[in-house]
Amino acid sequence: MNIICWETTTTTRWWWRGSPCIGFRWVQTWTMLLLNAVALAALLGVAAGQGLSSPSDLAGLYSLRASLGLRARDWPRRADPCSAWAGVRCSAGRVVSLHLSGLRRTRLGRLDPRFAVDGLRNLTRLRAFNASEFALPGPIPEWFGRLLPPSLAALDLRYAAVVGPIPYSLGGTSGLVVLSLAGNAITGNVPPTLGRLGNLSVLDLSCNALTGFIPESIVAIANLSYLDLSSNFLSGTVPLALGALPALKNLILFNNSLTGPIPAQLGDLSSLIALDLSFNSLTGALPDNFRNLRNLQVLNLHNNLLTGGLTDSLFSGLSRLRFVRLSHNNFSGALPGSLWSLSELQVLDFSYNNLTGMLPDLTPSIANVNTSSVILNLSNNIYHGSIPSGFQILFSRSGSVDISGNYFQGPLLMATRNKNVSFGLNCFSDALNQRIPDDCERFYTKGGLLKGSAVAPINPPAPSSTSGEKKGHWKLMYTVIGASGGALVLGILVTLVRCLRSHGREKSEEKEINGAASPSKQPSGFLLNLSAVGEVFSYEQLVRATSDFSEFNLIKHGRSGDLYHGTLEGGVPVVVKRIDMQKFRKQALAAELDLFARGLHERLVPFLGHCLDNANEKLLVYKCVPNSDLSAALYMKPGQEDLGLHPLDWIKRLKIAIGVAEALYYLHHECSPPIVHRDLQASSILLDNKYEVRLGSLSEVCAQEGEGHKNIITRLLRLSQAPEQDVSGTETD
């Protein structure tokens, strides 16, 4: 089975914003499963139009119907299961395939969903069982490996809410060809008994909470072509024995805690198409014998601790490479010239390394083909020199290019100045947002790169003609006059402010005659005390919790940031808000954190903590509320009752209205200074499991401006007309 792994243009652009290449991984997984389904359908040889003839199979199906609580519209009584039951496929009067995906439980069945599939034991000719995205809460039964029919070839329990360990007995299901348990909350280690599954071709245990080492026994699965153990908590080294799997085409181990060097034995995997070891702590250099991976199309080693140089011979043999991501490592030296001869490249990312040198004076091979989807990232390295004409052509035609954070110099041709090219923080003489000239000159002089000459200034000098000097004198005179006038106005305003403060103190003294002084109010600005604002999470924790911020976990693109479903290591469901600080005001983030620093009020969204390590990206963590928001409840579509959503009766509506009023009362009257929400709408009113209100969308909150915060002009106009106050503080007409 030849599994080609790639991604769409939309997913590519999403990945380019700085997240791990999860879009690629999901497309890869779905492509694999689609091909498996096609191959399996051919394998099953389903016979149409033949009714069920086995009493044992019929008893097993009715047992499953009862234990799973399936709806009568999907599995109707007094109807032949082979022809009328959704997801049931038969051959020669026997059940050979069960597909529960898309089926729904009855209202009673949803009250107590369980991993109750004992009826499978009656289906002795079953070849495929697919319960992906059909909730089966609970552990995999211990009898699964011993009593499942020996004919079973495909077991798919992806995203089925499975918990607990993988039973060692599962290694006894010797007929399995496809085993996918991805996207659950499975714990424990990877059972070494899985090495007994000699016919296994696809093993996907990704997106779980597995711990321990990768067992060496996997090497015994000679037919294994797809191995995905990504997004777990696996530790130790990458087993050398993996290099002895002759049929392996896809090796996906990203987002674990693997350490040590990359085994040179992986270079013996001559059939390998995709290798993803990103988001680990791997060290050492890239093995030289990777040049033997002549079928390799995807190489992703992003975010490790790899060092050393990249040899010219390494890429000369990898002519089929399409996706290369070695960013966020410690590679040094220059990129090999053979890299630019690869004609099928679509994504090339070497950002955040210590690469140096100049771009070669040649035209890369990919510049001569359709480059509109090409992504190139060389940012945050130590490249210098000018951009050769061949690369200018490539940059102008590519879908996305980032060369920022280097020391490139010289002019930047207009052809390169398109919206898809990022070139900031370099030494270009005719571009904005560049390094200051002193930094550039110091870099080039220290490296002996200029041979005594100076770097061209980033900003061109002012004209030196006589007419220019005269214009300059007039501009100087206008500037002096303007500055003097501004200083005079400023002085007047300062004097008025002092008078107003004095006037305000007199009024305060009058108010305090009949009572103690009121508590001092906070200034309108927000004072942020991070030690009082929830728990501090690491970036790696939240990457794991959200499956690397995958599109599958994405809830929505909010105005203040993207919202993702997640699960912490202890199994706590959370919502993570991912904020791009280049698009979001820092004051708004500080305002929201300051509000939570005052204490967690029962009417506000439950705030758990934050990750503020990255200057360009902030993460806020909230407890998940099960009933979504008021918008979803008010505009519920027909049929959504089966998803756990229920229409709002008048009691719930009254409860919600009171909850919103209490939340606003807290902000307006119990906070000092009073807080204005400024974004109150149905989607910002969250509902917990008892339909209690939890007010969210707090990124727009601000302190309400009272009398002490009005602008100077308004106060000046009202000062002379202000009514006198009596000693109790009430106004008199």
VEXVO-508351 format. One record per residue (C-alpha): residue in three letters; x, y negated, z negated. Coordinates in steps of 0.001 Angstrom, whole numbers, plus 500000, padded with zeros to 6 digits. Layout:
N
NODE   r     c1     c2     c3
NODE ALA      X      Y      Z
...
//
This chain:
733
NODE   r     c1     c2     c3
NODE MET 500000 500000 500000
NODE ASN 501712 496807 501191
NODE ILE 500739 493914 498908
NODE ILE 501562 490487 500334
NODE CYS 501567 487747 497713
NODE TRP 500949 484107 498496
NODE GLU 498831 481115 497628
NODE THR 496610 478536 499267
NODE THR 497594 474935 499921
NODE THR 495216 473659 497230
NODE THR 496700 475937 494596
NODE THR 500188 474992 495691
NODE ARG 499534 471302 495083
NODE TRP 498035 472029 491696
NODE TRP 501148 473996 490709
NODE TRP 503409 471215 491901
NODE ARG 502158 468914 489153
NODE GLY 504408 470754 486721
NODE SER 502610 473889 485551
NODE PRO 503855 477424 486096
NODE CYS 502835 478974 489401
NODE ILE 499704 480592 488054
NODE GLY 497752 479888 491186
NODE PHE 500190 482109 493046
NODE ARG 499843 484835 490465
NODE TRP 496060 484847 490539
NODE VAL 495909 485004 494309
NODE GLN 498447 487791 494172
NODE THR 496377 489760 491674
NODE TRP 493117 489261 493539
NODE THR 494776 490230 496811
NODE MET 496030 493400 495172
NODE LEU 492606 494274 493779
NODE LEU 490881 493572 497073
NODE LEU 493237 495894 498904
NODE ASN 492788 498474 496179
NODE ALA 489015 498263 496595
NODE VAL 489279 498735 500349
NODE ALA 491646 501675 499950
NODE LEU 489476 503163 497231
NODE ALA 486318 502877 499321
NODE ALA 488042 504855 502057
NODE LEU 489252 507365 499466
NODE LEU 485817 507915 498013
NODE GLY 484146 508743 501287
NODE VAL 480748 507744 499908
NODE ALA 477850 509521 501507
NODE ALA 474821 507299 502048
NODE GLY 471222 508386 501743
NODE GLN 471794 511407 499484
NODE GLY 470073 511525 496079
NODE LEU 471549 512540 492740
NODE SER 471439 516304 492264
NODE SER 473387 516814 489019
NODE PRO 471398 516893 485727
NODE SER 474657 516293 483827
NODE ASP 475369 513118 485826
NODE LEU 471791 511920 485312
NODE ALA 472078 512438 481557
NODE GLY 475393 510544 481523
NODE LEU 473943 507584 483425
NODE TYR 470915 507300 481110
NODE SER 473259 507510 478128
NODE LEU 475251 504571 479532
NODE ARG 472043 502684 480309
NODE ALA 471014 502926 476653
NODE SER 474412 502335 474991
NODE LEU 475241 499336 477203
NODE GLY 471717 497874 477097
NODE LEU 471480 497363 480864
NODE ARG 468475 495626 482377
NODE ALA 465705 497571 484089
NODE ARG 465993 495393 487198
NODE ASP 469581 496674 487675
NODE TRP 469034 500292 486618
NODE PRO 465265 500944 487011
NODE ARG 463659 504004 485471
NODE ARG 462064 506658 487671
NODE ALA 464305 505652 490567
NODE ASP 467131 507609 492127
NODE PRO 470418 506188 490701
NODE CYS 472362 506915 493874
NODE SER 470141 504668 495982
NODE ALA 468491 502222 493545
NODE TRP 470927 501600 490675
NODE ALA 473322 498674 491140
NODE GLY 476984 499660 491092
NODE VAL 476381 503428 491271
NODE ARG 477882 505286 494226
NODE CYS 477453 508969 494948
NODE SER 478927 511587 497208
NODE ALA 477430 515032 497816
NODE GLY 474818 514391 495123
NODE ARG 477406 513511 492434
NODE VAL 478369 510135 490910
NODE VAL 481846 509154 492112
NODE SER 481976 505405 491354
NODE LEU 480605 503102 488641
NODE HIS 480892 499330 489064
NODE LEU 479539 497360 486085
NODE SER 480878 493974 487178
NODE GLY 478035 491513 487629
NODE LEU 475509 493581 485671
NODE ARG 473801 492033 482661
NODE ARG 472564 493340 479369
NODE THR 469049 492975 478032
NODE ARG 468401 490395 475356
NODE LEU 468539 493158 472748
NODE GLY 471737 494559 474240
NODE ARG 473435 491189 473959
NODE LEU 472843 491138 470210
NODE ASP 475279 493987 469599
NODE PRO 477556 494580 472614
NODE ARG 480052 497408 472061
NODE PHE 482612 499496 473889
NODE ALA 480114 502372 474077
NODE VAL 480691 504435 477213
NODE ASP 480385 507995 475929
NODE GLY 478214 508840 478928
NODE LEU 481315 508781 481145
NODE ARG 482228 512215 479825
NODE ASN 479252 513695 481706
NODE LEU 480383 512266 485055
NODE THR 482856 515011 485891
NODE ARG 483353 513897 489515
NODE LEU 483885 510206 488722
NODE ARG 486776 508682 490671
NODE ALA 486450 504970 489844
NODE PHE 485188 503043 486802
NODE ASN 485163 499230 487109
NODE ALA 483949 497152 484155
NODE SER 485904 493988 484963
NODE GLU 484307 490872 483411
NODE PHE 481608 493030 481810
NODE ALA 481955 492558 478048
NODE LEU 482959 495713 476197
NODE PRO 483969 494293 472795
NODE GLY 485976 496729 470739
NODE PRO 488945 499085 471111
NODE ILE 489431 501654 473829
NODE PRO 488189 504992 472391
NODE GLU 490846 507539 471480
NODE TRP 489044 510180 473560
NODE PHE 489514 508140 476719
NODE GLY 492663 509915 477805
NODE ARG 491570 513417 476788
NODE LEU 487970 513539 477974
NODE LEU 487828 511273 480998
NODE PRO 487219 513322 484139
NODE PRO 490484 514498 485739
NODE SER 489232 513158 489071
NODE LEU 489364 509524 487807
NODE ALA 491701 507515 490070
NODE ALA 490870 503893 489197
NODE LEU 490201 502375 485758
NODE ASP 489574 498603 485797
NODE LEU 488778 496853 482493
NODE ARG 490008 493346 483349
NODE TYR 488552 490539 481192
NODE ALA 486205 492907 479377
NODE ALA 486840 491569 475826
NODE VAL 488730 494726 474861
NODE VAL 490697 494547 471589
NODE GLY 493060 496780 469664
NODE PRO 495877 498992 470925
NODE ILE 496107 501112 474051
NODE PRO 495561 504713 472927
NODE TYR 498550 506953 473580
NODE SER 496102 509566 474873
NODE LEU 495522 507418 477963
NODE GLY 498756 508889 479296
NODE GLY 496875 512153 479720
NODE THR 494662 510813 482525
NODE SER 497052 512215 485091
NODE GLY 494951 511428 488147
NODE LEU 495023 507637 487695
NODE VAL 496244 505607 490648
NODE VAL 495109 502149 489433
NODE LEU 495115 501064 485759
NODE SER 494222 497417 485040
NODE LEU 493621 496170 481491
NODE ALA 494513 492517 482155
NODE GLY 492962 489519 480416
NODE ASN 491898 491106 477139
NODE ALA 493109 490872 473533
NODE ILE 494963 494183 473484
NODE THR 497638 494438 470805
NODE GLY 500380 496856 469848
NODE ASN 503093 498118 472150
NODE VAL 503072 499542 475659
NODE PRO 502614 503288 475072
NODE PRO 505587 505257 476379
NODE THR 503099 508005 477279
NODE LEU 502065 505929 480295
NODE GLY 505185 507346 481895
NODE ARG 503251 510593 482347
NODE LEU 500949 508965 484904
NODE GLY 502948 510264 487827
NODE ASN 500359 509240 490449
NODE LEU 500029 505667 489202
NODE SER 500566 502987 491854
NODE VAL 499204 499852 490102
NODE LEU 499763 499043 486402
NODE ASP 498454 495635 485250
NODE LEU 498564 494893 481503
NODE SER 498968 491113 481872
NODE CYS 497366 488399 479712
NODE ASN 497121 490355 476484
NODE ALA 498936 490270 473140
NODE LEU 501259 493250 473580
NODE THR 504468 493294 471556
NODE GLY 507644 495355 471379
NODE PHE 509933 496471 474193
NODE ILE 509161 497531 477745
NODE PRO 509408 501342 477559
NODE GLU 512115 503031 479618
NODE SER 509655 505838 480373
NODE ILE 508026 503695 483046
NODE VAL 510835 504766 485370
NODE ALA 509176 508197 485505
NODE ILE 506263 506724 487487
NODE ALA 507867 507291 490871
NODE ASN 504880 505995 492883
NODE LEU 504576 502694 491012
NODE SER 504342 499810 493490
NODE TYR 502816 497042 491338
NODE LEU 503871 496337 487721
NODE ASP 502486 493289 485896
NODE LEU 503235 492857 482175
NODE SER 503136 489051 482226
NODE SER 501713 486731 479553
NODE ASN 502275 488980 476568
NODE PHE 504682 488856 473614
NODE LEU 507125 491476 474853
NODE SER 510718 491146 473669
NODE GLY 514066 492767 474264
NODE THR 515819 493010 477609
NODE VAL 514589 493833 481080
NODE PRO 515108 497631 481287
NODE LEU 517891 498687 483634
NODE ALA 515774 501686 484571
NODE LEU 513318 499489 486486
NODE GLY 515881 499424 489275
NODE ALA 515217 503131 489835
NODE LEU 511582 502709 490965
NODE PRO 511882 503298 494707
NODE ALA 508337 502228 495652
NODE LEU 508155 499050 493520
NODE LYS 506974 496064 495561
NODE ASN 505821 493633 492844
NODE LEU 507568 493144 489481
NODE ILE 505791 490477 487385
NODE LEU 507143 489933 483849
NODE PHE 506757 486180 483372
NODE ASN 505753 484439 480129
NODE ASN 507163 486867 477585
NODE SER 510125 486656 475181
NODE LEU 512609 488682 477197
NODE THR 516301 487982 476604
NODE GLY 519680 488996 477962
NODE PRO 520926 489016 481555
NODE ILE 518948 489997 484633
NODE PRO 519944 493608 485367
NODE ALA 522015 493986 488504
NODE GLN 520106 497239 489097
NODE LEU 517081 495234 490232
NODE GLY 519042 494600 493405
NODE ASP 518482 498273 494271
NODE LEU 514715 497735 494697
NODE SER 514848 497679 498468
NODE SER 511033 497555 498805
NODE LEU 510574 494620 496422
NODE ILE 508405 491797 497792
NODE ALA 507781 489655 494675
NODE LEU 509950 489174 491574
NODE ASP 508662 486859 488820
NODE LEU 510692 486650 485575
NODE SER 509832 483028 484781
NODE PHE 509112 481631 481288
NODE ASN 511461 483924 479395
NODE SER 514867 483393 477763
NODE LEU 517042 485252 480251
NODE THR 520720 484298 480373
NODE GLY 523747 484768 482579
NODE ALA 524218 484429 486307
NODE LEU 522096 485640 489176
NODE PRO 523312 489124 490199
NODE ASP 525215 489141 493478
NODE ASN 523509 492291 494705
NODE PHE 520173 490452 494900
NODE ARG 521297 489916 498482
NODE ASN 520178 493526 499078
NODE LEU 516523 492622 498476
NODE ARG 515898 492167 502175
NODE ASN 512095 492409 501871
NODE LEU 511877 489827 499088
NODE GLN 509405 487017 499762
NODE VAL 508840 485579 496260
NODE LEU 511638 484802 493767
NODE ASN 510487 482982 490618
NODE LEU 513012 482596 487769
NODE HIS 511688 479246 486529
NODE ASN 512225 478177 482904
NODE ASN 514965 480482 481672
NODE LEU 518544 479914 480462
NODE LEU 520331 481103 483598
NODE THR 523744 479663 484432
NODE GLY 526487 479835 487029
NODE GLY 526608 479018 490696
NODE LEU 524601 480256 493659
NODE THR 526776 482045 496181
NODE ASP 526414 481688 499918
NODE SER 526112 485435 500399
NODE LEU 523155 485615 497997
NODE PHE 520640 483981 500346
NODE SER 522172 485090 503630
NODE GLY 520514 488499 503290
NODE LEU 517137 487220 502052
NODE SER 515783 486172 505429
NODE ARG 512117 486765 504486
NODE LEU 512048 484454 501463
NODE ARG 509014 482179 501353
NODE PHE 508793 481121 497705
NODE VAL 511904 480247 495650
NODE ARG 511592 478665 492215
NODE LEU 514750 478514 490068
NODE SER 513907 475255 488261
NODE HIS 514491 474480 484559
NODE ASN 517690 476496 484248
NODE ASN 521382 475572 484021
NODE PHE 522593 476443 487510
NODE SER 525598 474395 488634
NODE GLY 527567 473692 491784
NODE ALA 526077 473073 495201
NODE LEU 523236 474845 496932
NODE PRO 524626 477346 499443
NODE GLY 524391 476397 503102
NODE SER 522746 479742 503930
NODE LEU 519661 478603 502044
NODE TRP 518890 476025 504712
NODE SER 518962 478680 507450
NODE LEU 515891 480466 506038
NODE SER 513112 479765 508512
NODE GLU 510123 481133 506523
NODE LEU 510532 479018 503363
NODE GLN 507362 477374 502074
NODE VAL 508257 476496 498463
NODE LEU 511776 475604 497316
NODE ASP 512182 474347 493731
NODE PHE 515616 473833 492131
NODE SER 514609 470927 489870
NODE TYR 516013 470377 486379
NODE ASN 519387 472082 486851
NODE ASN 522964 470821 487033
NODE LEU 523339 471120 490792
NODE THR 525684 468643 492398
NODE GLY 527248 467777 495743
NODE MET 525834 466283 498912
NODE LEU 523159 467546 501252
NODE PRO 524852 469154 504275
NODE ASP 524830 467316 507590
NODE LEU 522492 469702 509370
NODE THR 518837 470170 510186
NODE PRO 517270 472903 507999
NODE SER 515613 475681 509951
NODE ILE 512214 475010 508380
NODE ALA 512245 471483 509857
NODE ASN 511791 473019 513314
NODE VAL 508555 474867 512462
NODE ASN 505230 473770 510992
NODE THR 506327 472076 507750
NODE SER 503067 470428 506668
NODE SER 502686 472949 503824
NODE VAL 506357 472972 502770
NODE ILE 507133 471971 499174
NODE LEU 510678 470895 498299
NODE ASN 511839 469860 494813
NODE LEU 515470 468925 494080
NODE SER 514650 466433 491323
NODE ASN 516677 465894 488154
NODE ASN 520008 467214 489339
NODE ILE 523288 465413 490133
NODE TYR 523072 465122 493915
NODE HIS 524736 462120 495516
NODE GLY 525551 460616 498904
NODE SER 523176 459572 501636
NODE ILE 520292 461569 503109
NODE PRO 521437 463167 506414
NODE SER 519207 462619 509414
NODE GLY 518189 466285 509536
NODE PHE 516840 466111 505999
NODE GLN 515149 462787 506729
NODE ILE 513192 464618 509425
NODE LEU 512354 467481 507039
NODE PHE 511214 465091 504291
NODE SER 508973 463110 506622
NODE ARG 507198 466251 507840
NODE SER 506876 468212 504577
NODE GLY 503761 468476 502455
NODE SER 505532 467430 499237
NODE VAL 509129 466380 498489
NODE ASP 510675 465313 495167
NODE ILE 514302 464134 495099
NODE SER 513920 461785 492123
NODE GLY 516380 461712 489246
NODE ASN 519567 462113 491312
NODE TYR 522205 459681 492633
NODE PHE 521352 459529 496336
NODE GLN 522407 456214 497879
NODE GLY 522261 454247 501106
NODE PRO 519166 453151 503005
NODE LEU 515948 455117 502868
NODE LEU 514496 455341 506372
NODE MET 510887 454315 506855
NODE ALA 510078 457792 508174
NODE THR 510843 459175 504709
NODE ARG 508662 456652 502895
NODE ASN 505449 458622 503071
NODE LYS 503133 459272 500161
NODE ASN 504364 462839 499757
NODE VAL 507988 461902 498979
NODE SER 509115 460983 495431
NODE PHE 512514 459247 495436
NODE GLY 512603 457242 492185
NODE LEU 515631 456923 489888
NODE ASN 518269 457197 492597
NODE CYS 520658 454602 494001
NODE PHE 518866 453678 497239
NODE SER 519552 450108 498304
NODE ASP 516144 449375 499813
NODE ALA 513682 451104 497466
NODE LEU 511922 450297 494210
NODE ASN 512168 452124 490873
NODE GLN 515871 452944 491217
NODE ARG 518705 453214 488714
NODE ILE 520367 449961 487728
NODE PRO 523444 449159 489891
NODE ASP 525849 449516 486956
NODE ASP 524772 453132 486382
NODE CYS 525211 453970 490037
NODE GLU 528609 452285 490296
NODE ARG 529799 453954 487102
NODE PHE 528735 457392 488398
NODE TYR 530387 457014 491783
NODE THR 533553 455422 490396
NODE LYS 533976 458000 487645
NODE GLY 533640 460820 490169
NODE GLY 536080 459188 492586
NODE LEU 533393 459228 495234
NODE LEU 533642 455613 496450
NODE LYS 537390 455324 496932
NODE GLY 537391 451865 495377
NODE SER 534369 450375 497118
NODE ALA 531218 449305 495342
NODE VAL 527754 450748 495604
NODE ALA 525352 448660 497645
NODE PRO 523137 446706 495253
NODE ILE 519649 448059 494741
NODE ASN 518023 444641 495169
NODE PRO 519344 442551 498122
NODE PRO 520968 439218 497137
NODE ALA 519061 435957 497480
NODE PRO 519662 433881 500701
NODE SER 522728 431623 500433
NODE SER 521818 428991 503057
NODE THR 521511 425268 502188
NODE SER 517780 425277 502706
NODE GLY 517563 428229 500394
NODE GLU 519490 426348 497710
NODE LYS 517107 423376 497966
NODE LYS 514119 425637 497680
NODE GLY 515810 427239 494704
NODE HIS 516251 423814 493022
NODE TRP 512575 422982 493507
NODE LYS 511562 426408 492156
NODE LEU 513798 425845 489142
NODE MET 512225 422450 488470
NODE TYR 508708 423882 488737
NODE THR 509714 426691 486383
NODE VAL 511066 424248 483770
NODE ILE 507932 422098 483948
NODE GLY 505685 425113 483677
NODE ALA 507656 426505 480759
NODE SER 507562 423174 478919
NODE GLY 503812 422826 479420
NODE GLY 503278 426405 478291
NODE ALA 505356 425822 475163
NODE LEU 503276 422744 474309
NODE VAL 499989 424649 474678
NODE LEU 501416 427525 472641
NODE GLY 502409 425137 469866
NODE ILE 498895 423712 469702
NODE LEU 497374 427190 469538
NODE VAL 499739 428237 466748
NODE THR 498745 425175 464704
NODE LEU 495059 425943 465221
NODE VAL 495541 429554 464191
NODE ARG 497172 428459 460946
NODE CYS 494263 426120 460239
NODE LEU 491788 428897 460917
NODE ARG 493621 431258 458569
NODE SER 493509 428627 455842
NODE HIS 489809 428108 456480
NODE GLY 489238 431858 456326
NODE ARG 491034 432142 452980
NODE GLU 488778 429445 451514
NODE LYS 485686 431370 452607
NODE SER 487071 434597 451156
NODE GLU 487577 432893 447799
NODE GLU 483923 431753 447822
NODE LYS 482733 435310 448559
NODE GLU 484739 436744 445680
NODE ILE 483250 434455 442976
NODE ASN 480338 436797 442115
NODE GLY 482140 440093 442560
NODE ALA 485385 441910 442933
NODE ALA 487313 441483 446140
NODE SER 486291 443849 448908
NODE PRO 488845 446453 449990
NODE SER 491317 445212 452529
NODE LYS 490516 446236 456052
NODE GLN 492904 447881 458449
NODE PRO 494053 445873 461408
NODE SER 492352 446407 464722
NODE GLY 495314 448377 465981
NODE PHE 495512 452060 465063
NODE LEU 498238 453205 462669
NODE LEU 499172 456774 463500
NODE ASN 500401 459183 460812
NODE LEU 501145 462421 462650
NODE SER 501757 464349 459443
NODE ALA 498044 463993 458644
NODE VAL 496769 464975 462086
NODE GLY 496271 468734 462237
NODE GLU 498815 471452 462955
NODE VAL 501842 471065 465196
NODE PHE 501831 473614 468029
NODE SER 504759 474392 470303
NODE TYR 504359 474077 474043
NODE GLU 505102 477800 474440
NODE GLN 502262 478686 472034
NODE LEU 499727 476786 474110
NODE VAL 501103 478106 477396
NODE ARG 500490 481621 476114
NODE ALA 497085 480736 474677
NODE THR 495804 479388 478012
NODE SER 497502 481983 480240
NODE ASP 499873 479305 481504
NODE PHE 497016 476825 482031
NODE SER 495592 479093 484701
NODE GLU 492705 478059 486916
NODE PHE 490740 480955 485439
NODE ASN 490917 479218 482026
NODE LEU 490113 475751 483389
NODE ILE 486837 474375 482008
NODE LYS 486786 471058 483855
NODE HIS 488851 468095 484942
NODE GLY 487934 465507 482302
NODE ARG 488419 461765 482559
NODE SER 491141 461819 479904
NODE GLY 492653 465201 480767
NODE ASP 492053 468760 481908
NODE LEU 490260 471101 479478
NODE TYR 491240 474778 479198
NODE HIS 489856 477768 477307
NODE GLY 492492 479479 475188
NODE THR 493067 482074 472487
NODE LEU 495690 481614 469780
NODE GLU 497859 484489 468595
NODE GLY 495452 485312 465760
NODE GLY 492545 485624 468203
NODE VAL 491088 482176 467447
NODE PRO 489274 480749 470506
NODE VAL 490282 477164 471226
NODE VAL 489958 474417 473816
NODE VAL 493189 472716 474883
NODE LYS 493118 469240 476420
NODE ARG 496075 468600 478711
NODE ILE 496787 464885 479093
NODE ASP 498957 463423 481839
NODE MET 500460 460347 480171
NODE GLN 501267 458769 483524
NODE LYS 497530 458437 484145
NODE PHE 496304 457942 480576
NODE ARG 496722 455014 478197
NODE LYS 498937 455736 475186
NODE GLN 496723 453505 473041
NODE ALA 493732 455753 473743
NODE LEU 495634 458855 472595
NODE ALA 496778 457050 469448
NODE ALA 493186 455956 468773
NODE GLU 491855 459509 468946
NODE LEU 494634 460900 466747
NODE ASP 494169 458062 464265
NODE LEU 490469 458914 464008
NODE PHE 491306 462524 463125
NODE ALA 493959 461322 460666
NODE ARG 491144 459757 458599
NODE GLY 489816 463241 457901
NODE LEU 487856 465878 459817
NODE HIS 484215 464850 459643
NODE GLU 481600 467580 460092
NODE ARG 479998 465687 462977
NODE LEU 483168 465359 465066
NODE VAL 484624 468034 467315
NODE PRO 486753 470370 465123
NODE PHE 490358 469266 465705
NODE LEU 493087 471853 465068
NODE GLY 496349 470214 466117
NODE HIS 498580 468910 468864
NODE CYS 501775 469266 470874
NODE LEU 503399 465885 471548
NODE ASP 506933 467016 472425
NODE ASN 506786 466117 476116
NODE ALA 506867 462413 476928
NODE ASN 504858 462880 480135
NODE GLU 502321 465399 478876
NODE LYS 500418 465649 475589
NODE LEU 498289 468573 474405
NODE LEU 495417 468389 471911
NODE VAL 493862 471557 470453
NODE TYR 490214 471821 469369
NODE LYS 488177 474669 467960
NODE CYS 485874 476149 470583
NODE VAL 482144 475507 470137
NODE PRO 480062 478384 471536
NODE ASN 476975 476571 472870
NODE SER 478795 474213 475227
NODE ASP 477308 470711 475335
NODE LEU 473917 469017 475472
NODE SER 474167 468563 479225
NODE ALA 474389 472324 479776
NODE ALA 471446 472909 477429
NODE LEU 469214 470239 478989
NODE TYR 469898 471170 482602
NODE MET 470006 474920 482192
NODE LYS 469352 476808 485414
NODE PRO 466931 479751 485644
NODE GLY 468578 483051 484739
NODE GLN 471179 481563 482401
NODE GLU 469429 483108 479402
NODE ASP 471414 486235 480199
NODE LEU 474640 484261 479672
NODE GLY 473672 483441 476085
NODE LEU 472156 480017 476804
NODE HIS 468633 479300 475566
NODE PRO 466216 476442 476278
NODE LEU 465925 473770 473602
NODE ASP 462742 473848 471557
NODE TRP 461550 470711 469747
NODE ILE 463121 471774 466439
NODE LYS 466540 472037 468092
NODE ARG 466036 468726 469894
NODE LEU 465202 466972 466623
NODE LYS 468212 468602 464970
NODE ILE 470471 467374 467760
NODE ALA 469069 463834 467614
NODE ILE 469666 463664 463863
NODE GLY 473180 465042 464323
NODE VAL 474058 462387 466909
NODE ALA 472685 459666 464616
NODE GLU 474807 460965 461724
NODE ALA 477917 461051 463900
NODE LEU 477405 457466 465048
NODE TYR 476626 456343 461506
NODE TYR 479958 457768 460380
NODE LEU 481834 455913 463136
NODE HIS 479979 452613 462717
NODE HIS 479550 452402 458933
NODE GLU 481925 454792 457166
NODE CYS 485078 454010 459164
NODE SER 486998 450851 458390
NODE PRO 487239 449056 460717
NODE PRO 484069 450357 462405
NODE ILE 484664 452607 465427
NODE VAL 482833 452352 468765
NODE HIS 482572 455588 470763
NODE ARG 482194 453976 474232
NODE ASP 481599 457277 476061
NODE LEU 478406 458679 474548
NODE GLN 476602 460917 477021
NODE ALA 475070 464378 477090
NODE SER 478359 466064 478023
NODE SER 480126 464538 474974
NODE ILE 477594 466008 472510
NODE LEU 478917 469493 471728
NODE LEU 476808 472183 470065
NODE ASP 478049 474923 467742
NODE ASN 476465 478353 467227
NODE LYS 473704 476819 465067
NODE TYR 473142 473882 467423
NODE GLU 474776 471494 464994
NODE VAL 476220 468447 466752
NODE ARG 479976 468036 467114
NODE LEU 480716 464739 468842
NODE GLY 483508 464970 471421
NODE SER 485014 462829 474217
NODE LEU 486820 460672 471671
NODE SER 489525 459378 473985
NODE GLU 487700 456077 474535
NODE VAL 487099 455157 470882
NODE CYS 488204 451726 469700
NODE ALA 487906 449535 466634
NODE GLN 484836 447316 466675
NODE GLU 485776 443644 466752
NODE GLY 484026 441766 463977
NODE GLU 484238 438150 462835
NODE GLY 487914 438510 461976
NODE HIS 488745 439797 465470
NODE LYS 486952 437312 467717
NODE ASN 489083 435451 470189
NODE ILE 490542 432027 469367
NODE ILE 488386 429999 471767
NODE THR 485090 431427 470421
NODE ARG 486136 430685 466860
NODE LEU 487152 427125 467778
NODE LEU 483767 426417 469359
NODE ARG 481900 427740 466324
NODE LEU 484109 426247 463633
NODE SER 482480 422824 463511
NODE GLN 478961 424318 463573
NODE ALA 479513 427040 461008
NODE PRO 476736 426982 458373
NODE GLU 477679 426638 454765
NODE GLN 477480 429738 452602
NODE ASP 476289 430029 449050
NODE VAL 478313 431865 446465
NODE SER 476567 435193 447149
NODE GLY 477829 435210 450708
NODE THR 474473 434613 452449
NODE GLU 474104 431882 455030
NODE THR 471945 428832 454269
NODE ASP 470108 426856 456930
//
